[in-house]
Amino acid sequence: MTENGGGGKMKEIGPVQMLVIGFGPGAKFEGKIMDELSKLEGQKTIRILDLLFVHKDAETGDLIALDYQGEELGAIVGALLGFEFEDEEQPAGSTEEKVDSLESHAFGLSVREIEAMAASLEPGSSAGFLLVEHVWARDLKRAIRQTGGVPMGEGFLTPEAVAEVAAEIIALSEILEELEAEEAATGA
């Protein structure tokens, strides 16, 4: 979807991120992840736009959408993964040519990259595809666009990259914690 898609509503939505989390055959789903997501959503930090769990069949290698997450979830991510669900209509104007032309100028994960992540699952393993809006960043996104800024890169740092600057991060964190404690003590 382009920024102008949906009647210009995309301008009011914060940055949208796809998180793909892989799980081995022995994963224990006890609700901890959903509890944390619910907490973040309740704090208005993120908004869960969609969530789909998939499983790669150990015998056939087929990718299977797991349907226990409820009827409201899974349609958007499923469409990105190429699943066709019953009673699902393709959005108007969603042709392959349009996707190809957009992907050549887009920043972030492409449909092909999302599909490749699903295909890379080992037989017997599963993955959760979580689509979230960063609600906290709505105004930041707007300010960046209004000043003519465009995203050039984003991502979580790898453990190796963090290790390169770990001492500096720890020192800064300690300074910030001290400042926050001082502000809290003075009531600022």
C-alpha positions, -999 to 999 in steps of 0.1 A, spaced: 0 0 0 13 34 -8 12 63 17 -18 78 -1 -36 44 -1 -67 41 20 -78 77 16 -46 92 30 -51 73 63 -15 59 61 -2 93 70 -19 90 104 -5 55 111 28 52 129 57 31 115 46 -4 108 70 -33 115 69 -70 108 85 -91 135 91 -128 126 100 -150 155 110 -186 148 103 -215 172 117 -250 172 97 -281 175 100 -281 214 87 -245 219 65 -241 249 36 -217 242 24 -206 276 10 -172 268 41 -152 280 45 -135 246 9 -126 242 9 -113 278 38 -89 270 22 -78 237 -11 -71 255 8 -50 281 25 -30 253 -7 -25 235 -24 -14 268 3 11 273 -4 25 238 33 18 228 23 -5 200 -9 -16 183 -11 -52 170 -23 -49 134 -21 -86 126 -6 -119 139 -3 -152 122 15 -184 134 26 -208 107 41 -243 109 62 -261 84 50 -297 82 78 -321 91 67 -347 66 56 -327 36 74 -294 41 41 -276 35 36 -242 52 4 -243 73 -13 -213 88 -24 -222 123 -59 -210 130 -61 -208 167 -54 -171 170 -90 -161 162 -109 -150 131 -99 -114 133 -62 -121 130 -40 -135 103 -56 -121 71 -30 -93 64 1 -114 72 -15 -144 54 -20 -123 23 17 -113 24 27 -149 27 5 -159 -2 -22 -177 18 -57 -176 4 -83 -178 31 -120 -185 26 -141 -154 20 -110 -133 14 -111 -108 -14 -79 -94 -29 -77 -56 -23 -85 -36 -54 -54 -26 -73 -31 -52 -57 -15 -66 -89 19 -82 -91 31 -54 -114 22 -27 -88 40 -47 -61 71 -51 -83 73 -13 -90 67 -4 -54 93 -28 -40 121 -14 -62 117 20 -44 106 9 -9 125 6 23 119 -23 47 109 -59 42 95 -68 8 69 -94 2 95 -116 -13 117 -113 18 87 -121 41 79 -152 19 116 -162 20 116 -161 58 86 -185 59 102 -208 33 134 -209 54 117 -226 83 131 -260 91 105 -289 88 87 -293 121 94 -257 132 70 -227 135 71 -190 133 50 -161 145 46 -132 120 36 -101 140 26 -69 123 27 -39 147 22 -2 145 46 18 166 20 41 181 46 60 201 63 71 168 33 86 150 43 122 157 79 115 150 70 99 117 49 130 108 78 154 118 103 135 98 81 136 67 72 173 71 109 182 72 116 161 41 133 132 58 132 97 45 142 65 62 176 52 52 180 23 76 165 7 106 168 -25 125 178 -41 158 215 -42 165 230 -76 165 247 -88 197 281 -83 179 273 -47 171 261 -40 207 293 -56 220 313 -30 201 298 -2 221 286 -20 252 308 1 276 295 33 262 258 21 263 262 10 299 278 43 309 251 63 292 224 42 307 238 47 342 239 85 336 204 86 324 192 65 353 209 89 377 192 119 360 158 102 361 162 94 398 172 131 405 142 143 385 119 120 404 133 131 437 128 168 429 94 162 414 104 176 380 
